[in-house]
Amino acid sequence: MQLTSDTVKQLSQRLLEERKRQGLNRAQAAGVCNVSESFIRDAESDPSRCSLSLLLRLLNGLGLQVQVQGWSVDEAQAADGAKPSP
């Protein structure tokens, strides 16, 4: 899924579906993902209001992955202050 302002609603639906697929209620998902129960509710209703950091924590906690395309490893290392590989 390409995330845009138009597809954020799809993200909320997928988060809800994944939580339910795993048999977790909101309180259980919050505990597993180390976020608040109200954050789970917000992420499932309107993730555009949520911080990216907490959304990533929720995605990772549910075993989901995020991929960033168009950003090379060398650029990421340079942004972190590391030397690019030769």
N, C-alpha and C positions, 0 to 999 in steps of 0.2 A: 504494500500500500504506500503510495506516495502521500506524505503528509502535507496538506495545504489547509487553508482556513475552511475550505469546502469539505474536506475529508475527516476533519476532527470528529465529527459525529460518528463516522464509521469506527474510529478508534475507540470511542466510548462503548459502542456496541460490542466490539471485539473483546474489550477488557471485561465487560459484563459476562459475555459468553464463556470466556476462558475461566473466570472465577467459578461460574456455575458448573462448567465441565469438570473442574477439579473438586467439586462438592464442597466448596468453601462458602460460608456466609461472610458478610462484610467484616464482622469482628475477627473471624479467623484469618481472613486475607490480610487485614490490617496487621495482625500479629506476625504473620509470616513475612510480610513485606516491610515491617518496621515503619508503618505510617499510621495515621489516625483513621478511625472508622469513618469520620466525616470526610476525610480526603478520598477514601474509596468511593463514597457516595458522589462527591463532586467530580471525580475522574470518570465515573460511569454516566454522569448526566451532562457535564460540559467540561471536557478536559482542556479547552482553550483558556479556562480560568485558573488552571493549575500550573505550578512551576515545572519546568522541564526536568529539573533534578529529581523531584518527587515522582514525576511520571516515569522516569527511568528506573527509579527504585521499585515502583510498582510493577513495571514490565519485567524487570529482572527477577523480582520475587515470585512472579507467576511463571517463570521459566521461559519468558518470551525474549526475543532479541531485536535490537534495532540496528539497521545498517545505514551508514552514511555513504552515499555515492558521490564521486567527483572530488574526493579529498584524499590525496595520496598520503601514505605513511610518512614520507619525508616531510611533508608540510605539517603534519600533526606533531612530529618530533620537534621541528623547528619552532612551532608555536609553544611547545612545552620547554624550550630552551635546550633541547638535546641536539647533538650533532647528527645530521643526516647520514645514513649509511652510504659507503662508497659505491 
